[in-house]
């Protein structure tokens, strides 16, 4: 059985995708850049959603699959659920293209 509960798609990603529902307060391990990163999840994260693998500052790019998928609308701490409540998508939006 795989001990990792989230997948980092590319080395420069700052979020991982969880492979099962993760409850708040859970300690999880993620393989990132050849190293095991341990995080304490701060809030429930549903299967398929993202978790921050490092602290992300407000207005910083959210990177998944090695591509910018959004901009943080607030500071996001490592282990925090990262979704539409704390990021704005920028794919296909000309007004955020330069961010």
DSSP file (Angstrom, degrees, kcal/mol; ACC not computed):
  #  RESIDUE AA STRUCTURE BP1 BP2  ACC     N-H-->O    O-->H-N    N-H-->O    O-->H-N    TCO  KAPPA ALPHA  PHI   PSI    X-CA   Y-CA   Z-CA
    1    1 A X              0   0    0      0, 0.0     2,-0.3     0, 0.0     3,-0.0   0.000 360.0 360.0 360.0 139.0    0.0    0.0    0.0
    2    2 A X        -     0   0    0      1,-0.1     0, 0.0     2,-0.1     0, 0.0  -0.560 360.0-158.1 -73.4 127.4    1.3    3.5   -0.9
    3    3 A X        +     0   0    0     -2,-0.3    26,-0.5    25,-0.0     2,-0.4   0.650  68.7  91.8 -80.7 -14.3    2.1    5.5    2.3
    4    4 A X        -     0   0    0      1,-0.1    26,-0.2    24,-0.1    -2,-0.1  -0.659  53.9-171.0 -85.4 134.9    1.7    8.8    0.4
    5    5 A X        +     0   0    0     24,-1.3    14,-2.4    -2,-0.4    15,-0.5   0.270  68.7  41.0-109.6   9.6   -1.7   10.4    0.5
    6    6 A X  E    S-A   18   0A   0     23,-0.4    25,-0.5    12,-0.3     2,-0.5  -0.987  70.6-135.4-153.6 154.1   -1.1   13.1   -2.1
    7    7 A X  E     -Ab  17  31A   0     10,-2.9    10,-2.6    -2,-0.3     2,-0.6  -0.945   2.9-154.1-118.5 130.2    0.7   13.4   -5.4
    8    8 A X        -     0   0    0     23,-0.6     8,-0.1    -2,-0.5    25,-0.1  -0.913  10.9-163.6 -97.3 122.7    3.0   16.2   -6.5
    9    9 A X        +     0   0    0     -2,-0.6     2,-0.3     6,-0.4    -1,-0.2   0.914  66.5  14.2 -77.6 -43.8    2.8   16.3  -10.3
   10   10 A X  S >  S-     0   0    0     53,-0.1     3,-1.7     1,-0.1    56,-0.2  -0.931  76.9-111.5-134.8 155.4    5.9   18.4  -11.2
   11   11 A X  T 3  S+     0   0    0     -2,-0.3    -1,-0.1     1,-0.3    -2,-0.0   0.802 114.6  50.7 -58.0 -34.0    9.0   19.6   -9.2
   12   12 A X  T 3  S+     0   0    0      2,-0.0    -1,-0.3    -3,-0.0    51,-0.1   0.470  82.8 120.1 -88.3   1.3    8.0   23.3   -9.2
   13   13 A X    <   -     0   0    0     -3,-1.7    51,-0.2     1,-0.1    55,-0.1  -0.304  45.9-165.2 -62.2 145.8    4.5   22.7   -7.9
   14   14 A X  S    S+     0   0    0     49,-1.6    39,-2.2    39,-0.0    40,-0.7   0.282  73.5  52.8-112.5   6.7    3.5   24.3   -4.6
   15   15 A X  E     - C   0  52A   0     48,-1.0    -6,-0.4    37,-0.3     2,-0.3  -0.949  66.9-152.4-133.9 157.7    0.4   22.1   -4.1
   16   16 A X  E     - C   0  51A   0     35,-2.4    35,-2.3    -2,-0.3     2,-0.5  -0.909  20.2-121.6-124.5 156.2   -0.3   18.4   -4.2
   17   17 A X  E     -AC   7  50A   0    -10,-2.6   -10,-2.9    -2,-0.3    33,-0.2  -0.869  28.1-128.4 -99.4 126.8   -3.4   16.5   -5.1
   18   18 A X  E     -A    6   0A   0     31,-2.6    30,-2.2    -2,-0.5   -12,-0.3  -0.517   8.8-155.1 -78.3 143.0   -4.8   14.3   -2.3
   19   19 A X  S    S+     0   0    0    -14,-2.4     2,-0.3    -2,-0.2   -13,-0.2   0.325  77.0  15.2-100.8   5.1   -5.6   10.7   -3.3
   20   20 A X  S    S-     0   0    0    -15,-0.5    28,-0.1    25,-0.1    -1,-0.1  -0.958 101.0 -70.7-163.5 163.2   -8.2   10.1   -0.6
   21   21 A X        -     0   0    0     -2,-0.3     2,-0.5    26,-0.1    25,-0.2  -0.417  49.8-157.1 -59.7 135.7  -10.3   12.2    1.8
   22   22 A X  B     -F   45   0B   0     23,-2.7    23,-2.8    -2,-0.1     2,-0.2  -0.978   6.2-138.9-120.8 127.6   -8.0   13.7    4.5
   23   23 A X    >   -     0   0    0     -2,-0.5     3,-1.8    21,-0.2    18,-0.2  -0.536  32.1 -91.5 -85.0 150.6   -9.4   14.8    7.8
   24   24 A X  T 3  S+     0   0    0      1,-0.3    18,-0.2    -2,-0.2    -1,-0.1  -0.303 113.0  27.0 -56.6 139.8   -8.3   17.9    9.6
   25   25 A X  T 3  S+     0   0    0     16,-3.4    -1,-0.3     1,-0.3    17,-0.1   0.335  88.4 138.7  87.5  -6.9   -5.4   17.3   12.0
   26   26 A X    <   -     0   0    0     -3,-1.8    15,-3.1    15,-0.2     2,-0.5  -0.426  49.7-136.4 -70.7 144.1   -4.1   14.3   10.0
   27   27 A X  E     + D   0  40A   0     13,-0.2     2,-0.3    -2,-0.1    13,-0.2  -0.901  31.3 179.7 -96.9 127.6   -0.3   14.0    9.5
   28   28 A X  E     - D   0  39A   0     11,-2.8    11,-2.6    -2,-0.5     2,-0.4  -0.899  22.4-138.5-128.6 158.3    0.5   13.0    5.9
   29   29 A X  E     - D   0  38A   0    -26,-0.5   -24,-1.3    -2,-0.3   -23,-0.4  -0.934  18.0-172.7-115.2 140.6    3.6   12.3    3.9
   30   30 A X  E     - D   0  37A   0      7,-2.7     7,-3.7    -2,-0.4     2,-0.7  -0.992  23.4-131.5-132.3 138.2    4.1   13.5    0.3
   31   31 A X  E     +bD   7  36A   0    -25,-0.5   -23,-0.6    -2,-0.4     2,-0.4  -0.828  38.1 167.0 -88.2 116.1    6.9   12.7   -2.1
   32   32 A X  E >   - D   0  35A   0      3,-3.3     3,-2.0    -2,-0.7   -21,-0.1  -0.983  63.8 -15.8-136.7 123.0    8.2   16.0   -3.5
   33   33 A X  T 3  S-     0   0    0     -2,-0.4     3,-0.1     1,-0.3    -1,-0.1   0.854 127.0 -53.6  55.2  38.3   11.4   16.6   -5.5
   34   34 A X  T 3  S+     0   0    0      1,-0.2     2,-0.3     0, 0.0    -1,-0.3   0.491 121.3  99.9  78.6   2.8   12.7   13.2   -4.4
   35   35 A X  E <  S-D   32   0A   0     -3,-2.0    -3,-3.3    -5,-0.0     2,-0.6  -0.877  75.7-116.9-119.8 153.1   12.2   14.0   -0.7
   36   36 A X  E     -D   31   0A   0     -2,-0.3     2,-0.5    -5,-0.2    -5,-0.2  -0.804  29.0-163.1 -88.6 122.8    9.5   13.0    1.7
   37   37 A X  E     -D   30   0A   0     -7,-3.7    -7,-2.7    -2,-0.6     2,-0.5  -0.915   3.8-154.2-105.9 128.9    7.6   16.1    3.0
   38   38 A X  E     +D   29   0A   0     -2,-0.5     2,-0.3    -9,-0.2    -9,-0.2  -0.896  17.4 178.0-106.6 133.1    5.5   15.7    6.1
   39   39 A X  E     -D   28   0A   0    -11,-2.6   -11,-2.8    -2,-0.5     2,-0.6  -0.946  29.0-137.7-130.8 149.6    2.5   18.0    6.7
   40   40 A X  E     -D   27   0A   0     -2,-0.3     2,-0.3   -13,-0.2   -13,-0.2  -0.960  31.1-131.4-103.2 121.6   -0.2   18.4    9.3
   41   41 A X        -     0   0    0    -15,-3.1   -16,-3.4    -2,-0.6    39,-0.2  -0.562  15.9-162.8 -75.4 128.3   -3.4   19.0    7.4
   42   42 A X        +     0   0    0     37,-2.0     2,-0.3    -2,-0.3    38,-0.2   0.721  69.1  14.2 -90.0 -22.4   -5.2   22.0    8.9
   43   43 A X  S    S-     0   0    0     36,-0.6    -1,-0.2   -20,-0.1   -18,-0.1  -0.976  96.9 -74.7-148.1 160.9   -8.7   21.4    7.5
   44   44 A X        -     0   0    0     -2,-0.3     2,-0.5   -20,-0.1   -21,-0.2  -0.264  43.8-162.8 -58.6 136.7  -10.6   18.6    5.8
   45   45 A X  B     -F   22   0B   0    -23,-2.8   -23,-2.7   -25,-0.1   -25,-0.1  -0.974  11.4-137.7-125.1 116.9   -9.5   18.0    2.2
   46   46 A X    >   -     0   0    0     -2,-0.5     3,-2.2   -25,-0.2   -28,-0.3  -0.353  39.6 -79.1 -71.0 153.1  -11.8   16.0   -0.1
   47   47 A X  T 3  S+     0   0    0      1,-0.3   -28,-0.2   -28,-0.1    -1,-0.1  -0.189 118.3  20.4 -46.4 133.9  -10.4   13.5   -2.5
   48   48 A X  T 3  S+     0   0    0    -30,-2.2    -1,-0.3     1,-0.3   -29,-0.1   0.306  98.8 114.7  86.2  -9.2   -8.9   15.1   -5.7
   49   49 A X    <   -     0   0    0     -3,-2.2   -31,-2.6     1,-0.1    -1,-0.3  -0.319  66.4-101.2 -86.9 176.1   -8.5   18.6   -4.1
   50   50 A X  E     -CE  17  82A   0     32,-0.8    32,-2.5   -33,-0.2     2,-0.4  -0.696  22.9-163.4-104.0 150.7   -5.2   20.3   -3.4
   51   51 A X  E     -CE  16  81A   0    -35,-2.3   -35,-2.4    -2,-0.3     2,-0.3  -0.993  29.5-115.5-126.2 137.2   -3.1   20.8   -0.3
   52   52 A X  E     -C   15   0A   0     28,-2.3    27,-2.9    -2,-0.4   -37,-0.3  -0.552  20.4-165.1 -69.9 131.9   -0.4   23.4    0.0
   53   53 A X  S    S+     0   0    0    -39,-2.2     2,-0.3    -2,-0.3   -38,-0.2   0.490  75.6  13.3 -98.4  -4.6    3.0   21.7    0.4
   54   54 A X  S    S-     0   0    0    -40,-0.7    -1,-0.1    23,-0.1    25,-0.1  -0.954 102.5 -71.6-154.3 166.7    4.7   24.9    1.5
   55   55 A X        -     0   0    0     -2,-0.3     2,-0.4    22,-0.1    22,-0.2  -0.418  46.7-161.9 -63.4 137.7    3.5   28.3    2.7
   56   56 A X  B     -G   76   0C   0     20,-3.4    20,-3.4    -2,-0.1     2,-0.1  -0.992  10.5-136.8-125.1 126.4    2.1   30.4   -0.2
   57   57 A X    >   -     0   0    0     -2,-0.4     3,-2.3    18,-0.2    15,-0.3  -0.459  34.5 -85.3 -82.4 153.4    1.7   34.2    0.2
   58   58 A X  T 3  S+     0   0    0      1,-0.3    15,-0.2    -2,-0.1    -1,-0.1  -0.302 118.1  19.5 -52.5 139.2   -1.3   36.2   -0.9
   59   59 A X  T 3  S+     0   0    0     13,-2.9    -1,-0.3     1,-0.3     2,-0.2   0.393  95.7 130.1  73.8   1.1   -1.0   37.1   -4.6
   60   60 A X    <   -     0   0    0     -3,-2.3    12,-2.8     1,-0.1    -1,-0.3  -0.537  66.1 -99.8 -80.4 151.9    1.5   34.3   -5.2
   61   61 A X  E     -H   71   0D   0     10,-0.2     2,-0.6    -2,-0.2    10,-0.3  -0.453  24.5-137.2 -70.7 140.0    1.0   31.9   -8.0
   62   62 A X  E     -H   70   0D   0      8,-3.2     7,-2.8    -2,-0.2     8,-1.1  -0.895  24.6-160.1 -95.0 124.1   -0.5   28.5   -7.3
   63   63 A X  E     +H   68   0D   0     -2,-0.6   -49,-1.6     5,-0.2   -48,-1.0  -0.933  21.6 158.2-118.1 123.9    1.4   25.9   -9.4
   64   64 A X  E >  S+H   67   0D   0      3,-2.4     3,-2.0    -2,-0.5   -48,-0.1  -0.988  72.8  12.7-139.1 143.5    0.1   22.5  -10.3
   65   65 A X  T 3  S-     0   0    0     -2,-0.3     3,-0.1     1,-0.3   -54,-0.1   0.720 130.4 -68.3  60.6  21.3    1.3   20.3  -13.2
   66   66 A X  T 3  S+     0   0    0      1,-0.3     2,-0.3   -56,-0.2    -1,-0.3   0.559 117.3 103.9  75.9   7.6    4.2   22.7  -13.4
   67   67 A X  E <  S-H   64   0D   0     -3,-2.0    -3,-2.4   -57,-0.0     2,-0.5  -0.892  81.3-105.3-123.1 150.3    1.8   25.4  -14.6
   68   68 A X  E     +H   63   0D   0     -2,-0.3    -5,-0.2    -5,-0.2     3,-0.1  -0.627  39.6 168.6 -72.3 123.0    0.2   28.4  -13.0
   69   69 A X  E     -     0   0D   0     -7,-2.8    21,-1.0    -2,-0.5    22,-0.6   0.516  59.7 -20.8-111.9 -10.9   -3.5   27.5  -12.2
   70   70 A X  E     -HI  62  89D   0     -8,-1.1    -8,-3.2    19,-0.3     2,-0.4  -0.988  58.5-102.3-177.2 179.0   -4.4   30.4  -10.0
   71   71 A X  E     -HI  61  88D   0     17,-2.4    17,-2.4    -2,-0.3   -10,-0.2  -0.984  39.2-112.8-124.1 133.7   -3.4   33.2   -7.7
   72   72 A X  E     - I   0  87D   0    -12,-2.8   -13,-2.9    -2,-0.4    15,-0.3  -0.476  20.1-165.1 -66.6 130.2   -3.7   33.0   -3.9
   73   73 A X  S    S+     0   0    0     13,-1.8     2,-0.3    -2,-0.2    14,-0.2   0.504  76.7  12.5 -92.5  -6.6   -6.3   35.4   -2.5
   74   74 A X  S    S-     0   0    0     12,-0.7     2,-0.2   -17,-0.1   -15,-0.1  -0.946 101.8 -72.1-154.5 166.5   -5.0   35.0    1.0
   75   75 A X        -     0   0    0     -2,-0.3     2,-0.5   -17,-0.1   -18,-0.2  -0.497  48.3-157.8 -64.1 137.2   -1.9   33.6    2.7
   76   76 A X  B     -G   56   0C   0    -20,-3.4   -20,-3.4    -2,-0.2     2,-0.2  -0.985   4.7-145.5-122.8 123.3   -2.1   29.8    2.6
   77   77 A X    >   -     0   0    0     -2,-0.5     3,-2.1   -22,-0.2   -25,-0.3  -0.557  33.4 -88.2 -87.3 151.4   -0.1   27.8    5.1
   78   78 A X  T 3  S+     0   0    0      1,-0.3   -25,-0.2    -2,-0.2   -38,-0.2  -0.342 118.0  28.5 -54.2 133.9    1.5   24.4    4.3
   79   79 A X  T 3  S+     0   0    0    -27,-2.9   -37,-2.0     1,-0.3   -36,-0.6   0.378  93.4 128.3  92.4  -3.0   -1.0   21.7    5.0
   80   80 A X    <   -     0   0    0     -3,-2.1   -28,-2.3   -39,-0.2    -1,-0.3  -0.658  69.3-104.0 -91.5 142.2   -4.0   23.9    4.2
   81   81 A X  E     -E   51   0A   0     -2,-0.3     2,-0.6   -30,-0.2   -30,-0.2  -0.414  35.6-156.3 -57.8 131.0   -6.7   23.0    1.7
   82   82 A X  E     +E   50   0A   0    -32,-2.5   -32,-0.8    -2,-0.1     2,-0.2  -0.945  39.7 112.3-121.8 109.6   -6.1   25.0   -1.4
   83   83 A X  S >> S-     0   0    0     -2,-0.6     3,-2.1   -34,-0.1     4,-0.6  -0.741  81.4 -48.2-157.0-163.2   -9.2   25.5   -3.6
   84   84 A X  T 34 S+     0   0    0      1,-0.3     3,-0.1    -2,-0.2     5,-0.1   0.659 122.6  66.9 -62.6 -16.9  -11.7   28.2   -4.8
   85   85 A X  T 34 S+     0   0    0      1,-0.2    -1,-0.3     3,-0.0     3,-0.1   0.671 117.1  22.6 -78.0 -15.4  -12.1   29.6   -1.2
   86   86 A X  T <4 S+     0   0    0     -3,-2.1   -13,-1.8     1,-0.1   -12,-0.7   0.201 121.7  49.1-137.6  17.0   -8.4   30.8   -1.2
   87   87 A X  E  <  -I   72   0D   0     -4,-0.6     2,-0.5   -15,-0.3   -15,-0.2  -0.990  61.8-141.9-148.6 157.2   -7.4   31.2   -4.8
   88   88 A X  E     -I   71   0D   0    -17,-2.4   -17,-2.4    -2,-0.3     2,-0.1  -0.985  29.7-120.8-117.5 131.1   -8.7   32.7   -8.0
   89   89 A X  E     -I   70   0D   0     -2,-0.5   -19,-0.3   -19,-0.2   -20,-0.1  -0.387  27.3-179.5 -68.5 145.9   -8.2   30.8  -11.2
   90   90 A X    >   +     0   0    0    -21,-1.0     3,-1.9    -2,-0.1     2,-0.3   0.411  36.8 122.7-126.7  -1.1   -6.2   32.5  -13.9
   91   91 A X  T 3  S+     0   0    0    -22,-0.6     3,-0.1     1,-0.3   -22,-0.1  -0.482  89.8   4.7 -66.8 126.4   -6.2   30.1  -16.8
   92   92 A X  T 3  S+     0   0    0     -2,-0.3     2,-0.7     1,-0.2    -1,-0.3   0.531 100.4 122.3  79.2   6.4   -7.7   31.7  -19.9
   93   93 A X    X   -     0   0    0     -3,-1.9     3,-1.0     1,-0.1     4,-0.3  -0.897  45.0-166.2-106.5 113.3   -8.1   35.1  -18.1
   94   94 A X  G >  S+     0   0    0     -2,-0.7     3,-0.8     1,-0.2     4,-0.3   0.796  86.0  63.9 -65.0 -29.4   -6.3   37.9  -19.9
   95   95 A X  G 3  S+     0   0    0      1,-0.2    -1,-0.2     2,-0.1     3,-0.1   0.702 112.8  34.1 -71.5 -18.0   -6.6   40.2  -16.9
   96   96 A X  G X  S+     0   0    0     -3,-1.0     3,-1.6    -6,-0.2    -1,-0.2   0.285  86.1 106.7-114.0   7.1   -4.5   37.9  -14.7
   97   97 A X  T <  S+     0   0    0     -3,-0.8    -2,-0.1    -4,-0.3    -1,-0.1   0.825  79.8  49.2 -60.0 -34.4   -2.1   36.7  -17.5
   98   98 A X  T 3         0   0    0     -4,-0.3    -1,-0.3     1,-0.2    -2,-0.1   0.483 360.0 360.0 -85.9  -1.5    0.8   38.8  -16.2
   99   99 A X    <         0   0    0     -3,-1.6    -1,-0.2    -9,-0.1    -2,-0.1   0.480 360.0 360.0 -79.0 360.0    0.6   37.7  -12.6
